[in-house]
């Protein structure tokens, strides 16, 4: 059994897979779109077909529902390899200070127990602290979970986990390169290759896609995928936005290369 010291143990008896955790690549952050106790009740309902290893309240209460030797039903295709933390709140929220601390405690414990690296990851093939939307359709297509404002807080969770484990924090600020003026769909000048590299590093474009100067359909689809995961940077009123501007460029680069 693997139960986290300091977390309130409130096991559920349904909606998980016994001894189903194949590996632990990292910890995935979610938003409940509801209340702490309401989510607790929902996980105990057979109709839910959902669960999470951990959950936090806005006041910082940390609860464990599923033993980490077992597979919680939180992120579809990511369930066998990732632990999960549901956080009380709604889409568009930021995590409270107490929730940041609670998530950092989970990450620090996962680092000590499973060797999870203390870093942010934006790809299901990576390791560290991730978020639900990064898994795309394979993880249930929840592109707004936990929301761009919480994704922007992941680096702070990592910094707090490092402090808890005594690991040195990386204080180097990452400055994205300047947005190349004129970069636009169906153009080859300036080259779209730097954009493609960032999309690949952030997990929005397959690494097997050949790089090209032209800002073609594959690049446009990857940019739209980024926007769906981070709708703050999507053009207002659009459901499919293949173009990227200076703010989206900076956000993408921080996701791909930020410390």
N, C-alpha and C positions, 0 to 999 in steps of 0.2 A: 504494500500500500504506500501511497505517496500523498500525504496531506501536509499542507504548508503550515508551519508553526505560526501562531498569531492570527491566522484566519479563522473566522467562525465556521465551524463544520456543521453544515445543514444539508446532509446528503439527500438526493432525490432517489427514488426507487425505479423510475422509468425514464425513457427518453435519453438513453446513453447506451454505449456498447461496452460490455464488460471486458476488461483486459484488451481493449482494442487500440491502445496508443502504440503505434509502430515505432515512432521516434519522436523527438522533440526538437524541431528546428528553431522554434522561437515562440513568442507570445503575440497574439493577435488582439488588437484593441477594437471594441465594438461600442455602439451606443444602443441603449435599451429601447429608445422610443417609448418610454414608459417609466414607471416608478420602480423603486427597489423591491418593495414588498409585492407589488403587482407582478413583477417578473418572477419572483420566487414562486408565487402561486401558479403562474402560467407553466413553469417548468414541471410542475407536479400534475399537470393536466395531460392525459394521454393524447388529446387532440393537438397539442402543441408540436409534438415531434421535434422539439428543440431543447437545447440546454447549453450551459457554459460551465467551464471549470470554476471560474471565479466571477464575482460581481462586486461592484463598489456602489455605495450610496453617495449622494452629494456631500454628506457630512464626513465621508471617509471610512464608513464601515466596510470591512472587507469580509466577504463570505465565500466559502468554497462549497460548491454543490456536487462536483464530480471529482473523484480521486484522479490524479494525473496519470495513473496506470491505466485508466479507462478512457474511452473516447467520447468526449462531449459532442453534441450535435449542434455546432455553432457556425461552421463555415464550409459546409458541403465537402467539396473535394479537398479542402485543407484540413479536414478533421483528423486524419490519421497522423499528421506530422506537426500539428501546432496546438498549443494551449490557448485558451480563450479567456478574455476578461470582458464582461458586459458592464457598461457604466450607466448609471441612472442619468436620464436626461432625454432631450429631443434633438433631432437633426438641426444643425446650426448652432448648437451649444458649444461652449468650451468646457473642458474639465475644470472643476474647482481645484483649489490648492490642495485640499484634502484628498481628492481623487487622484491628482498627480502623484502625491506621496504614496497612496495605496497601490497604484499601478507600478510605481518604482519598486515597491516592496516585492511584488510578484515577479518582476523582471530580475531583481537581485537574487531572489530565491531560485528562480529557474536557471540563472547563471551558475550559482553554486551547486545545484543538484544535477543539472543536465549539461552544463557547459555552454549554455546559450550565450553567444557573444553580446556584449553591451554596445549595441549599435542599432541604428535604424535601418530597416530594409524595406524596399518597395516592390519586392518580387517574391512570388511563391517559391522560387528556386533559391532564394537567399536564406540568411539566418539572422536572428536578432528580434527586434521589436517591429512588428508589422501592423497592418490595419486591414479590415475586412474587404474594402473595395479593391485592394491590390490584386485579389484573386480573380477579378472579372467574372465572366459567366461560369467558369469552373467552380467558383466559390459561391454560386447562387445569384450572381449578378446584382449584388447590393452595392451599387456604385456610389450611394450617398452615405454609406456607413463606414466610419463614424462621422464623416463630414470633414471638409478641408480645414476648418478651424482647429479640430482636434488633431488631425494629421500634422498640422504645424506645431503641435505641442509635443510630439513624440521625442524630439531631440532633448527637450527638458526632462522628460521621464527618464531617458537614458542617463542624462547628467546626474539626476538624483539617485539612480540605481548605482552609478559609479561611486558616488559619495558613500552610499550605504555599504558597499563592498570594499571601500578603501582604495578603489582604482582611480588613477589620476583622470580628471576631466579634461577633455579637449576644448581649450578656450579659443582656438583659432577660428575666427569668423570667416565664413565662406562667402566670397563675393562672386556672383555669376558674371560671365562675360557680357559685354554690352550687346543689346539686341541688334542684329544686323539689319539695318534699314532696307526695306524693300523685299524682305523675305515673305513670300506669299505662295499659295497653291498654284501649281502649274507653271512655275517659273524656275529657272536654273541659275539665276544670278541675283543675289549671291547664292552660293551653294547651300543645299539643304543638308549636307552631310553632318555638320555639327548638331543640328536638330535631331537627325536620325540617331546619332550616337547617344544623345541625352535620353531620347525616348527608349532606346534599348537598355541603357543603364538603369532607368527608372521602372522598367518592366512593362512598358506600354507598346513596344515593338519587338517582335521575335528577333533574336540575335542572328538567325539564319537569313534574314532579309538583306539583300545586297544593298550597300550604300550607293547613292547616286546624287548628282548635283541637282537633278530635277525634283521639285516638291510635288511628287506624283501621288497617285491614289493610295498607295500603301502608307506613305507618310501622313497623308490627310486623315486616313482612318485611325492611325495611331494617335494623332493629335486629338481627334474627336474622342477617343478612348480616355485620354488624359483629362479632357474637359468633363467627361461624364463622371470621372472619379473626383474631380475638383471643380464643381460647377461655378464656383466663385469667378473663375477665369473664362467661362463660356459666355459668348455674346448673348445679351439679354433677349429672351424670347425664342432662342434657337434650341432645338433638341439635338442637332448634329452640326457641330462647329469645327470645320477642318483647318481653320486659320488660327495662328497664334500671334499674340501681341507682346509688347515688352513685359507686362506684368506676368503673363502666363509663361513666357520664356524664363524669367527669373525664378518663378516658383518651380518649374520643371527642373531647372538646373540645381536648385537646392535639394529637391527630392533625389535627383540622380547622384549628386556629388557632394552635397552638404555634409558638414561634420556633425 
